[in-house]
């Protein structure tokens, strides 16, 4: 019997950006179980359907609604899933919701799907309610939304052991059912060579040299500790550059950070904008001397996995989520004054043998715990667990209603 899996909450595939989008792209591209049929919600400016990676992609036209757009998108996607499942009598189905954006509206849809024998799973993502970019009211909404979705979900899939422990600790009264499946990465090298014109043009444009820069890739938000990293880098005696791949346009945090740190006076610090070409970005990671990861909120972070898979040396902010991923394959710094500056100066003196040892340890973490083939296999096993009884019960209820 075909298992129909509906996935909502990503912007859709083909993936152009974002962790959830890459996850869905990989999940469909690497499918090995032909008894699974994926249905993927895709944010769009029009309605319609198309096939991609043997998945049915249904487009959701979303009105412009500012910060509420993502919530409206998820609700419209969920409504479309319910309508399609009813029309096609797809009792052997799972609806998998990525992130906890729709908690206050979740119960009505959950009950309707439950009556059809459909399981509703949720990926709680990270601590969205802790993010510094949100005001107090939005943080409160995120926390309430998370609580309500944890309470009602049939299964919570956590991409971090730390998040899974948090769910069981903070929501123990709901007795949540959880499963741990991490995010993935691959160890394939970039298709670009060291002499690629595209790479050379990018490096020449920004005055960057292979092996002579520390690298940051991530969203430009305070909880990624840009202020801490920049201040510590400015203290350090390294002659290498600090290359920051992030979007800063129309972001008041950029000027705020400049005022607090004075980084514009330090020629080593280079904000280079975003890089959407994934092969170019992978090559930039490969040619970095080291990667700096300041994220302190959330679970398994995609940019960290990609760095461990590509960059020789990785220095991570010392929180449980980063320790869980990096283990012995990385170095760690704290927010204590001088902690990172000392690490940077020491790293500059590392021997080739020590750098190779860190590189191999990091890649082994990816190989054994975070490879996409391993992650996709875990999901396929979970999706195809025997839920025939639920489907049969739904068919009985449908017959009675008729």
N, C-alpha and C positions, 0 to 999 in steps of 0.2 A: 504494500500500500504506500502510495506517495505521501510523504510528509511535507505539507506546505508551511513554509516559514516566512512570515511577514516581518520586515525590519523597518522601523521608523525611527526618526531622530537624527539621522545623518542628513547632510544636504544632498546625498545621492551619489551615483556613479555614472560615468567614469570619475574617479577621484581627481580633484584638482588641488585640494588642500585639506588639512584637518585630519586628526587622528581617527575619528569615527568613519570618515569617508574612506580613508586608506584601509581600515579594517574591513569594511563591507566589500571594497574592491578585491582585496586579497581572499576573503571568504568565498566569494563567487568565482573568482578566477582559478582558485586551487581546489575547487570541489571535486571530490573523488566518488562520493556516494550518489549514484544516479537516482536514488529513491527520494532525494530531497529536491523540492522545487522552491526557489527563492522568489519573493515578491518584495521589491525594494522601492520605498517612497523616495521621490526625487523632487527637491524644491525647484520650481520653474515659474516662468511668466506665462505659461499656457498649460492646458490640459492635454492628456494623451498618454500613450504607452509606447514602449520600445523594448527590444531585447538586447541584453548586454551580458556577456559571460554566461549565456544560457539562463539568465534570470529575467523575470518579468519586471520591468521598471515602470512604475506608474507615477506620472507627473502630477504634482499638486501645485495649483496656482494659488499663490499667497498674496494677499493685499499688503500694501505698505502700511506698517503699523509700529514703526520704531522698534523699541526694545521688546515689544509684545509679539513681534513677528514670529519668533521661534516657537512660542507657545501656541499661537494660532496654527502654524504649520503642523505641529505635532497633533493637534486636535483634528484638523482636517484630514491628516494622514490616517489617524485612528478611525475616523468616521468612514473613510474610503475602504479600509480593511474590513470593517464590520459589514458594510454593504456588499462587498465582493464575496466574503465568506458565506453570508446568508444566501446570496443569489446562486452560488455554485455549490452550496451544501458541503463545504470543506470542513467537516467536523474534525478531521485529523490534522489540526493546525496549531501553530504557535505564533503568537504576536510578540515580537521582541522589541522593547522600547529602549532606546539609547538615551540615557540621562533622565533626571527627575524634574522635568519642567512643568508637568500638567497635573500635579497632585490634587488640587482642589476640584478638578473636573474628571478625575480618573475613575471614581467609583461607578458612575453610571455606565461608562463604556465597559469596565471590567465585568459588571453584572451581566450585561447583554452578551458579551463574549462567553462568559461562564455558562450561560444557559445553552449555548451552542456546543459546549464541551471543549472550548478553545482555551488553551493555557496562555497566560500573559506573563511574560518574563520582563525583567527590568535590569538594565546596567546602571547602577547608581553613580557611575563616573567617580569624580573626586569630591572634595569638599567645596563645591561651588559656592556655598553660602559664606565661605571664609574669604573669598576673593576681595582684594582691596578696591577693585574698580566699582563695586556695588555700594549704593548708599544703604542706610539702615533698613529702610522699608523693603528694598529689593532683597537684601540678605535675609530678612524675616520671611519673605515669600518663598525663597529658595529652601529654607530650612523646613517650613511647613509642608511645602510640596514634596520634599524628600521623605518626610515622616509619613505622609499619606500614601505615597507610592510603595514605600517599604512595607507598610501595614497591609496593603491589598495585593501585592504581587504574589504570583504562585511560586516564582523563583527569582532570586537576585544573583546575577552573575557579576562577580567582582574581579577586576583586573589586577588587584593588589591584595596581598594577604593583610596588609595594614588596614585597607578599606573594609575587608571582610570582618576583621576583628572589631573595627569601629561599629559596623552595622549590628553585630551581635551584642556589643556592650551597650550602645546607646538605645537600641530598640529591642532589648531583651523581652519586654512584655508582649511583643507581637510574635515571638518565636519564629523569626524569619528563616526561611529555607534558602541557603546560599550554595553557590558553587564557585570555585576559584578557577578562572581561565585568564591568563595574562594577555597583554597586547603582544604583537609580534614585530620581528625585524628580519632582515636577510643579510647574509654575509657576502653577497655578490658585489664585485667591484663595479665602480662607475664605468659606463661605456666610453666615457671621455678619456683620452690619454693626457699625459703631462704636457704634450705639445699641441693640444687641441686649440684651434683658433678662438673658439668660444670662451674657453678657460683663460687663455692669454689676454684676450680683450678685457675680460672682467677684472683680472688681477692688475693689469696695466692701468685701468680706469681708476682703481682705488689705491694704487701704490702698494700692493701686497706681494709678498714673496713666499714661495713654498717653504714650509718648515719653519717660518719665521713669524708665526702669529698664533696667539691664543684665540679661540673661537667661542662665540655664544650664538645659539640659534633658539629663538623662542618668542612668545608673545610679549609685547612691550607693556608689561603691567608690574606694579610695585612688588607683588608677592614672588616675583622671580628674582628679586634681590639685585637688581641692576645697580642701585645706589651702593650697596655693600661691595659688590665686585669692583665697580669702577674706583671707589675710594681706595680699596686695597691695592688695586693694580697701579694706581698713581703713586702709592707709597713704595712699591717694589722697584728694585733696581734693574729689572729686566729691560733689554733693548728691543725685545720683540713687540709686535703690535697687538692690540686687542681689537679683533674684528667682530662686530656685532651685527648679525643678520636679523633684522626685525623691521617692522613697519612703524614709522614715527610720524607720518603725515597727519596734520590736524590733531595731534595728541598733545594736550597741555602738559602731560607728564614729562615730555622731552625738555621743555624750557625749565620746568621745575627741577629736573635732575641736573641740568646745566648750572642752575643757580646754586644748588646744594654742593656740587662736586667741583665745578670749574673745569670739567673735562675738555671743553673747547680749547683750552690753552695747552693741552697735552696732545702733541701730534701723533702719539702712538695709538690713540683711541679713535677708531674709525667706525662710525655708523654707516653701513653700506646699503640699507634698505632691504627689501624682501628679495628672495630668489625662488621663483616658482618652478623653474626647470629642475626636476628631481635628480637628473644625472649630473648637472652642474653642482647642485647642492651637495650631493654625495662626494663629488670630487673635491669640493672645498673642505669637507670634513676630513677626507683622506690626507690632504696636504697640510692640514693644521699641525702645529707642534703639539697642542693639547686643546681639550675642550673644557669649558667651564659651565657648570650646570647649577644655577641658583634656585631652581624651583623648590618651593616648600609646601605647596598645596596640591592635593590630588593624589592619585594612585600611581600606577605604572605610566610614566610619561613617554610618549612616542619619540620625542626628540632625544631623550636620554638613551633609549634603546638603539636608535640610529647612530648616535655618537659612539656607543660601545662597540657597535658593529663595524665602524669605519675609522675611528680616530685612535692613534697610538696610546695617548695618555688622557685620562679623564679625571677632573677634579670636581667633586660634587659637594653641594651643601649638605651638611650632616643632619638629615632627618630620616625617620624610619622608612619612608617610601623609597628614598634614594639608596639607602643601605641595603634594602631588600633586593633591589635590582643589581646594583654594582658589586655587592659583596667584596671579595678580595681582588676584584678586577679594577678597582679605582682607588683614588685618594680622596680624603674628606677634609673640608674646612668648616669652621664655625663662624658665628658672628662676633667672636671675641676679637678686639682690635689686634691686628698684626697676624692673625691666623692664616689668612689667605696670602698675604704679602710674603710671609716666610715660606709657604708652600711654593709659590711662584719662583722665588729665588733659588730654592733647593732644586726644583724641577729643571731649571736652566742648566744645572750642573750634572744631571743624570747621565750615566753612561749609556751607550748604545744597547748594551746587554740588558740593563734595567728597563729601558724603554720597551724593548722587545718582549720582556717578561710581562709587563703590564698589558701590552697589546694582546698577547696570547691569552692571558687570563680573562680579559674583557670579552674577547671573541668566544672563548669557551663558555662564558655565561650565556651568550646569545645562542650558541650551538646547542646547548643542553637544556635550556629553559625557555627560550623566547623565539625559536625559529617559527616562521609562518606555517610551515608544514605541520609542525607539532601542534600549534594553536588551532589550526583549521580541523585537524583530526579530532581534537578534544571537543570542539563544537559539534562536529558531525555525529559523534557518539552520543552527545547529550540530546541533540535534536531528534535522534532516531530511537531513543529509549521507548519502551513499549507503553503506549498510552491508548491502547485499543479500547479498554473499558470506558474511558471518558468519551471516546467517539461513539461507541455503541449506545451509551446512555443518552447522548445528544440526539441520536437518531430516534430513539424511543420517544423522547420528549417532543420531537418534531412530528412524529406520527400521531401522538396523542392530541397535539394542537390542531393538526389537520382534521 
